[in-house]
């Protein structure tokens, strides 16, 4: 028995409608996924910029202190650990929920606080013995700076890995969107 034209048209309209609804649903899910990936990427990029800026700033801070101890210039760096870029991040919003980064952040906080406060100690020592202050700078402050920068380097490495992972997820989502578009178009053409 042949189906009537009305039935055939109804089936094709239903298949086309189903294909459009399925296509719309998949595209909406993929767009939401891309938006989430973009948010993660923006947060990670901000984290990377903050970590790299903090490294440079602390090297400058250390050079400024070194000049004060060795060349008798004025120390213009901060002894308050909350005022620099790193301190603002350590004592403010983390900007990430990545467990590795949060753990590194906790490890950095006491070290960073000690680093900034050690400038006061070194400058006080300099008043009585420049040599003692210089030895303290080389033995304690430089060691703490190296450890802090090592932790910041780990934050950068983790952030870079997160960015690469997010980029891969975005590429996969875009591939799914392309395939979904082709399948949806094919279903509409077939019906």
Backbone as CSV, one residue per row, in Angstrom:
resi,resn,N_x,N_y,N_z,CA_x,CA_y,CA_z,C_x,C_y,C_z
1,UNK,0.816,-1.183,0.000,0.000,0.000,0.000,0.864,1.253,0.000
2,UNK,0.557,2.145,-0.854,1.282,3.402,-0.934,0.718,4.360,0.088
3,UNK,1.650,5.129,0.651,1.228,6.132,1.614,0.716,7.335,0.847
4,UNK,-0.185,8.009,1.465,-0.741,9.181,0.792,0.286,10.316,0.788
5,UNK,0.079,11.228,-0.111,0.975,12.377,-0.224,0.944,13.174,1.075
6,UNK,-0.206,13.277,1.666,-0.361,14.016,2.917,0.494,13.380,4.015
7,UNK,0.521,12.053,4.100,1.316,11.344,5.103,2.799,11.543,4.833
8,UNK,3.187,11.439,3.574,4.591,11.600,3.207,5.075,13.024,3.542
9,UNK,4.293,14.023,3.231,4.654,15.404,3.537,4.743,15.591,5.050
10,UNK,3.783,15.000,5.770,3.783,15.100,7.237,5.040,14.491,7.841
11,UNK,5.460,13.324,7.327,6.673,12.664,7.825,7.890,13.536,7.538
12,UNK,7.960,14.069,6.329,9.107,14.905,5.976,9.149,16.197,6.788
13,UNK,8.016,16.783,7.025,7.963,17.993,7.859,8.393,17.650,9.285
14,UNK,7.916,16.521,9.789,8.287,16.097,11.151,9.787,15.829,11.246
15,UNK,10.364,15.147,10.244,11.805,14.864,10.239,12.597,16.172,10.141
16,UNK,12.155,17.079,9.291,12.845,18.366,9.156,12.756,19.162,10.462
17,UNK,11.596,19.174,11.080,11.422,19.874,12.351,12.289,19.250,13.434
18,UNK,12.312,17.927,13.484,13.151,17.220,14.449,14.625,17.526,14.209
19,UNK,15.038,17.565,12.955,16.432,17.880,12.619,16.773,19.305,13.048
20,UNK,15.876,20.255,12.820,16.115,21.645,13.218,16.185,21.760,14.738
21,UNK,15.273,21.075,15.434,15.299,21.110,16.903,16.581,20.480,17.459
22,UNK,16.970,19.333,16.914,18.196,18.667,17.347,19.408,19.550,17.051
23,UNK,19.447,20.123,15.873,20.535,21.025,15.486,20.600,22.219,16.441
24,UNK,19.465,22.820,16.738,19.415,23.974,17.642,19.889,23.605,19.043
25,UNK,19.470,22.450,19.526,19.877,22.000,20.859,21.393,21.778,20.920
26,UNK,21.926,21.061,19.948,23.363,20.772,19.936,24.160,22.067,19.794
27,UNK,23.721,22.969,18.944,24.431,24.239,18.773,24.400,25.058,20.060
28,UNK,23.277,25.086,20.738,23.177,25.840,21.997,24.126,25.265,23.044
29,UNK,24.149,23.951,23.167,25.068,23.304,24.115,26.516,23.624,23.756
30,UNK,26.844,23.569,22.488,28.213,23.859,22.050,28.589,25.326,22.256
31,UNK,27.667,26.220,22.010,27.938,27.644,22.239,28.164,27.909,23.721
32,UNK,27.366,27.283,24.578,27.573,27.427,26.027,28.930,26.865,26.439
33,UNK,29.324,25.773,25.818,30.626,25.183,26.100,31.756,26.118,25.674
34,UNK,31.614,26.738,24.512,32.623,27.683,24.030,32.697,28.896,24.962
35,UNK,31.551,29.380,25.404,31.547,30.514,26.335,32.276,30.155,27.630
36,UNK,32.040,28.961,28.150,32.729,28.517,29.369,34.233,28.405,29.124
37,UNK,34.602,27.869,27.960,36.029,27.757,27.616,36.672,29.133,27.488
38,UNK,35.955,30.080,26.892,36.485,31.438,26.751,36.669,32.094,28.120
39,UNK,35.734,31.867,29.023,35.851,32.422,30.381,37.070,31.829,31.077
40,UNK,37.230,30.514,30.979,38.392,29.852,31.574,39.677,30.382,30.962
41,UNK,39.677,30.548,29.648,40.853,31.056,28.956,41.195,32.467,29.419
42,UNK,40.203,33.320,29.571,40.438,34.701,30.023,40.993,34.718,31.442
43,UNK,40.428,33.878,32.318,40.916,33.798,33.695,42.355,33.298,33.728
44,UNK,42.646,32.296,32.928,43.994,31.722,32.899,44.989,32.713,32.315
45,UNK,44.597,33.429,31.288,45.476,34.437,30.702,45.775,35.539,31.719
46,UNK,44.764,35.960,32.461,44.974,36.971,33.507,45.928,36.436,34.575
47,UNK,45.776,35.165,34.934,46.658,34.536,35.913,48.100,34.497,35.408
48,UNK,48.268,34.109,34.149,49.606,34.076,33.554,50.240,35.468,33.539
49,UNK,49.480,36.463,33.134,49.997,37.835,33.103,50.396,38.303,34.497
50,UNK,49.551,37.983,35.486,49.828,38.374,36.865,51.113,37.713,37.368
51,UNK,51.267,36.421,37.100,52.450,35.683,37.568,53.715,36.214,36.897
52,UNK,53.645,36.459,35.603,54.828,36.953,34.887,55.175,38.374,35.320
53,UNK,54.177,39.203,35.528,54.405,40.563,36.016,54.998,40.533,37.416
54,UNK,54.514,39.634,38.251,55.030,39.511,39.618,56.497,39.093,39.621
55,UNK,56.863,38.183,38.728,58.267,37.767,38.639,59.159,38.958,38.324
56,UNK,58.804,39.687,37.293,59.604,40.838,36.873,59.665,41.871,38.000
57,UNK,58.531,42.138,38.621,58.473,43.142,39.686,59.352,42.746,40.870
58,UNK,59.394,41.468,41.198,60.201,41.049,42.345,61.688,41.018,42.019
59,UNK,62.025,40.774,40.775,63.424,40.922,40.381,63.848,42.392,40.485
60,UNK,62.962,43.300,40.054,63.252,44.728,40.171,63.364,45.140,41.638
61,UNK,62.454,44.619,42.463,62.464,44.901,43.901,63.796,44.453,44.501
62,UNK,64.229,43.260,44.126,65.493,42.725,44.636,66.676,43.564,44.162
63,UNK,66.669,43.977,42.909,67.743,44.823,42.390,67.774,46.165,43.114
64,UNK,66.600,46.699,43.405,66.514,47.960,44.137,67.105,47.814,45.539
65,UNK,66.788,46.707,46.194,67.343,46.455,47.528,68.853,46.226,47.449
66,UNK,69.281,45.507,46.443,70.714,45.268,46.248,71.453,46.594,46.078
67,UNK,70.898,47.488,45.275,71.512,48.805,45.079,71.574,49.584,46.393
68,UNK,70.547,49.468,47.201,70.543,50.156,48.494,71.621,49.592,49.419
69,UNK,71.841,48.283,49.365,72.807,47.649,50.253,74.236,47.774,49.750
70,UNK,74.433,47.719,48.454,75.786,47.707,47.891,76.234,49.078,47.378
71,UNK,75.317,49.879,46.873,75.697,51.154,46.253,75.182,52.357,47.031
72,UNK,74.607,52.104,48.196,74.103,53.172,49.087,73.052,54.069,48.425
73,UNK,72.232,53.478,47.543,71.115,54.244,46.983,69.924,54.099,47.916
74,UNK,68.907,54.885,47.652,67.699,54.805,48.483,66.863,53.601,48.044
75,UNK,66.384,52.838,49.011,65.491,51.715,48.702,64.088,52.278,48.520
76,UNK,63.534,52.108,47.336,62.205,52.635,47.033,61.163,51.534,46.906
77,UNK,61.585,50.295,47.131,60.645,49.178,47.051,59.746,49.132,48.272
78,UNK,58.736,48.311,48.187,57.769,48.202,49.268,58.169,47.114,50.262
79,UNK,57.926,47.390,51.521,58.116,46.376,52.558,56.768,45.763,52.944
80,UNK,55.716,46.287,52.363,54.354,45.790,52.611,54.015,44.740,51.554
81,UNK,53.820,43.491,51.969,53.585,42.434,50.983,52.222,42.492,50.300
82,UNK,51.354,43.392,50.741,50.017,43.455,50.140,49.913,44.462,48.998
83,UNK,50.957,45.253,48.780,50.840,46.338,47.803,51.286,45.969,46.397
84,UNK,52.112,44.968,46.253,52.600,44.611,44.909,51.571,43.747,44.175
85,UNK,51.809,43.502,42.902,50.896,42.712,42.065,50.673,41.319,42.671
86,UNK,51.761,40.702,43.086,51.642,39.361,43.667,50.875,39.402,44.974
87,UNK,51.167,40.385,45.809,50.457,40.510,47.086,48.975,40.736,46.892
88,UNK,48.616,41.540,45.908,47.192,41.778,45.632,46.500,40.484,45.221
89,UNK,47.217,39.637,44.478,46.640,38.348,44.089,46.594,37.400,45.288
90,UNK,47.675,37.351,46.055,47.727,36.433,47.202,46.675,36.767,48.251
91,UNK,46.400,38.050,48.446,45.465,38.467,49.486,44.095,38.851,48.923
92,UNK,43.917,38.661,47.622,42.637,38.967,46.992,42.023,37.712,46.404
93,UNK,41.237,37.900,45.363,40.597,36.792,44.675,41.626,35.962,43.922
94,UNK,41.477,34.649,43.977,42.419,33.752,43.301,42.251,33.823,41.784
95,UNK,41.027,34.020,41.317,40.793,34.088,39.875,40.826,32.731,39.190
96,UNK,40.887,31.668,39.976,40.909,30.317,39.426,40.430,29.350,40.493
97,UNK,39.970,28.195,40.048,39.627,27.129,40.993,40.537,25.920,40.792
98,UNK,41.623,26.129,40.050,42.591,25.072,39.800,43.319,24.729,41.095
99,UNK,43.245,23.465,41.499,43.826,23.021,42.774,45.339,23.209,42.829
100,UNK,46.020,22.963,41.725,47.483,23.110,41.700,47.855,24.570,41.941
101,UNK,47.191,25.468,41.249,47.478,26.900,41.392,47.138,27.369,42.803
102,UNK,46.018,26.912,43.346,45.632,27.309,44.704,46.647,26.809,45.731
103,UNK,47.170,25.613,45.526,48.196,25.072,46.423,49.485,25.898,46.327
104,UNK,49.885,26.242,45.113,51.080,27.073,44.926,50.886,28.439,45.570
105,UNK,49.699,28.960,45.457,49.368,30.262,46.048,49.549,30.212,47.563
106,UNK,49.088,29.130,48.182,49.249,28.984,49.630,50.722,28.871,50.014
107,UNK,51.506,28.200,49.203,52.935,28.065,49.484,53.656,29.407,49.342
108,UNK,53.195,30.233,48.416,53.857,31.513,48.156,53.592,32.544,49.243
109,UNK,52.427,32.520,49.829,52.021,33.593,50.743,53.018,33.838,51.877
110,UNK,53.390,32.836,52.683,54.334,33.136,53.775,55.726,33.530,53.253
111,UNK,56.135,32.933,52.177,57.437,33.232,51.591,57.470,34.674,51.071
112,UNK,56.398,35.079,50.421,56.294,36.429,49.885,56.277,37.455,51.018
113,UNK,55.535,37.160,52.060,55.467,38.056,53.218,56.854,38.205,53.845
114,UNK,57.539,37.086,54.020,58.882,37.112,54.597,59.847,37.891,53.705
115,UNK,59.724,37.729,52.407,60.607,38.419,51.465,60.489,39.930,51.627
116,UNK,59.259,40.433,51.627,59.072,41.883,51.748,59.543,42.393,53.109
117,UNK,59.262,41.645,54.150,59.674,42.079,55.483,61.184,42.004,55.673
118,UNK,61.839,41.141,54.912,63.286,41.001,55.042,64.032,42.249,54.578
119,UNK,63.393,43.071,53.761,64.028,44.326,53.337,64.268,45.209,54.547
120,UNK,63.314,45.265,55.440,63.460,46.053,56.657,64.621,45.528,57.502
121,UNK,64.704,44.217,57.615,65.794,43.598,58.376,67.139,43.935,57.753
122,UNK,67.255,43.789,56.455,68.523,44.062,55.762,68.921,45.525,55.903
123,UNK,67.961,46.425,55.767,68.273,47.848,55.874,68.651,48.223,57.308
124,UNK,68.048,47.582,58.286,68.432,47.805,59.687,69.842,47.292,59.934
125,UNK,70.163,46.131,59.391,71.509,45.559,59.531,72.550,46.481,58.908
126,UNK,72.185,47.080,57.783,73.120,47.946,57.063,73.563,49.116,57.936
127,UNK,72.674,49.575,58.804,73.009,50.706,59.674,74.167,50.367,60.607
128,UNK,74.282,49.090,60.986,75.367,48.683,61.888,76.507,47.981,61.165
129,UNK,76.181,47.210,60.122,77.224,46.484,59.395,76.762,46.213,57.969
130,UNK,77.349,46.939,57.015,76.993,46.759,55.608,77.321,45.338,55.149
131,UNK,78.404,44.793,55.634,78.799,43.436,55.241,77.778,42.411,55.721
132,UNK,77.331,42.565,56.964,76.328,41.645,57.512,75.023,41.740,56.715
133,UNK,74.641,42.957,56.377,73.423,43.163,55.574,73.560,42.521,54.202
134,UNK,74.721,42.662,53.590,74.957,42.079,52.271,74.942,40.548,52.325
135,UNK,75.519,39.993,53.378,75.487,38.531,53.553,74.055,38.038,53.768
136,UNK,73.283,38.789,54.531,71.869,38.441,54.756,71.105,38.496,53.425
137,UNK,71.396,39.528,52.646,70.756,39.662,51.335,71.084,38.456,50.453
138,UNK,72.358,38.113,50.384,72.787,37.008,49.523,72.298,35.655,50.034
139,UNK,72.346,35.455,51.332,72.007,34.139,51.888,70.528,33.897,52.104
140,UNK,69.819,34.931,52.507,68.399,34.753,52.850,67.474,35.315,51.773
141,UNK,67.654,36.576,51.458,66.723,37.238,50.542,66.807,36.640,49.150
142,UNK,68.003,36.441,48.631,68.150,35.855,47.291,67.608,34.424,47.255
143,UNK,67.830,33.676,48.311,67.309,32.305,48.375,65.775,32.313,48.357
144,UNK,65.190,33.192,49.163,63.725,33.282,49.191,63.168,33.759,47.854
145,UNK,63.854,34.700,47.232,63.416,35.194,45.918,63.461,34.073,44.881
146,UNK,64.531,33.295,44.903,64.660,32.183,43.957,63.538,31.163,44.170
147,UNK,63.228,30.867,45.427,62.145,29.926,45.730,60.802,30.485,45.276
148,UNK,60.566,31.770,45.560,59.307,32.413,45.157,59.148,32.406,43.640
149,UNK,60.197,32.756,42.930,60.146,32.778,41.463,59.939,31.359,40.924
150,UNK,60.528,30.367,41.587,60.294,28.980,41.187,58.827,28.599,41.308
151,UNK,58.179,29.045,42.377,56.742,28.780,42.550,55.934,29.528,41.493
152,UNK,56.327,30.765,41.211,55.642,31.520,40.153,55.815,30.838,38.798
153,UNK,57.002,30.287,38.552,57.228,29.544,37.304,56.301,28.338,37.216
154,UNK,56.039,27.698,38.345,55.108,26.563,38.354,53.684,27.025,38.056
155,UNK,53.315,28.205,38.563,51.996,28.775,38.247,51.910,29.038,36.743
156,UNK,52.965,29.581,36.175,52.995,29.851,34.730,52.867,28.546,33.951
157,UNK,53.593,27.511,34.378,53.522,26.212,33.681,52.112,25.626,33.764
158,UNK,51.505,25.699,34.932,50.142,25.178,35.096,49.150,25.995,34.263
159,UNK,49.309,27.315,34.265,48.438,28.179,33.468,48.580,27.910,31.977
160,UNK,49.799,27.694,31.537,50.038,27.378,30.131,49.365,26.062,29.763
161,UNK,49.481,25.074,30.635,48.822,23.778,30.387,47.308,23.939,30.351
162,UNK,46.764,24.758,31.245,45.317,25.013,31.249,44.878,25.693,29.959
163,UNK,45.657,26.665,29.494,45.322,27.343,28.234,45.334,26.369,27.067
164,UNK,46.329,25.488,27.029,46.407,24.498,25.948,45.224,23.533,26.013
165,UNK,44.863,23.127,27.217,43.724,22.218,27.390,42.431,22.889,26.943
166,UNK,42.243,24.136,27.327,41.044,24.875,26.934,40.988,25.065,25.426
167,UNK,42.132,25.366,24.808,42.172,25.531,23.346,41.795,24.227,22.648
168,UNK,42.272,23.097,23.175,41.933,21.789,22.597,40.431,21.521,22.741
169,UNK,39.865,21.859,23.896,38.421,21.664,24.100,37.626,22.524,23.116
170,UNK,38.087,23.746,22.912,37.397,24.630,21.967,37.461,24.092,20.545
171,UNK,38.626,23.593,20.154,38.758,23.013,18.807,37.822,21.811,18.650
172,UNK,37.731,20.967,19.673,36.830,19.807,19.622,35.377,20.248,19.515
173,UNK,35.012,21.256,20.278,33.636,21.758,20.238,33.306,22.318,18.859
174,UNK,34.233,23.033,18.268,34.012,23.591,16.928,33.891,22.468,15.901
175,UNK,34.678,21.420,16.053,34.567,20.260,15.150,33.187,19.626,15.282
176,UNK,32.711,19.470,16.512,31.364,18.908,16.735,30.312,19.807,16.091
177,UNK,30.502,21.114,16.186,29.549,22.035,15.566,29.534,21.877,14.043
178,UNK,30.718,21.705,13.450,30.780,21.497,11.999,30.072,20.208,11.599
179,UNK,30.354,19.136,12.313,29.727,17.842,12.003,28.220,17.942,12.185
180,UNK,27.786,18.584,13.271,26.358,18.737,13.528,25.692,19.543,12.420
181,UNK,26.363,20.573,11.954,25.803,21.383,10.863,25.642,20.536,9.586
182,UNK,26.655,19.734,9.292,26.587,18.888,8.087,25.463,17.870,8.210
183,UNK,25.381,17.227,9.379,24.339,16.207,9.584,22.952,16.857,9.533
184,UNK,22.816,18.016,10.198,21.519,18.709,10.172,21.125,19.121,8.776
185,UNK,22.060,19.631,8.001,21.783,20.005,6.623,21.411,18.788,5.795
186,UNK,22.131,17.691,5.989,21.841,16.456,5.246,20.453,15.947,5.565
187,UNK,20.089,15.974,6.840,18.744,15.512,7.224,17.654,16.382,6.609
188,UNK,17.905,17.668,6.568,16.908,18.583,5.964,16.800,18.328,4.459
189,UNK,17.929,18.062,3.802,17.903,17.824,2.372,17.248,16.478,2.031
190,UNK,17.465,15.500,2.897,16.914,14.163,2.644,15.389,14.169,2.806
191,UNK,14.954,14.932,3.784,13.508,14.910,4.059,12.759,15.681,3.084
